[in-house]
């Protein structure tokens, strides 16, 4: 266990013989051999075309990549909630990251005019994005100016980051994609990531 967790975004696929089914859902609960799935709020369809015993292909979007496995529907609680089988030994993980991510705990300041700045620390960083801890929740798609204090040798950099969705993340953990950064600060970030890789 550990790869899959509550709230992780999930897609399921099934060929019922009459129609191809593709549904967006999320993990509500996960045990060693069963997963309880709920329909995503953005999904118009529900699980009503599935039946107990149906074979399905499952993709779960985890921090380590996309977990892919075959499963069966074991229980239908409602049209918006089903239970499926899960065997961790049969899971394949596709790493979809183009840029490696490195663990670090550098100080971070998130500038929020009128609302007050947030001082916290990074959890990890790549040349395209970062994850950090903040007790104050930040809205998805909101943009903030960020100051990172990378190291005594590299110094600090300033960037604009956009908050991504919190699918699969623990409470208080946020992730951002870097939207704007100067050429010099980009070079500093690359140098810093390379130093962490060595």
Buried (B, 14 or more C-beta within 10 A) or exposed (E): EEBBBEBBBBBBEBEEEEEEBEBBBBBBEBEEEBBBBBBBEEBEEBBEBBEEEBEBBBBBBBBBBBBBBEBEBBEBEEEBBBBBBBEEEEBEBEEEEEEEBBEBEBBBBBBBEEEEEBEBEBBBBBBBBBBBBBEEEBEEEEEBBBBBBBBEEBEBBBBBBBBBEBBBBEEEBBBBEBEEBEEEBBEBBEEBBEEBEE
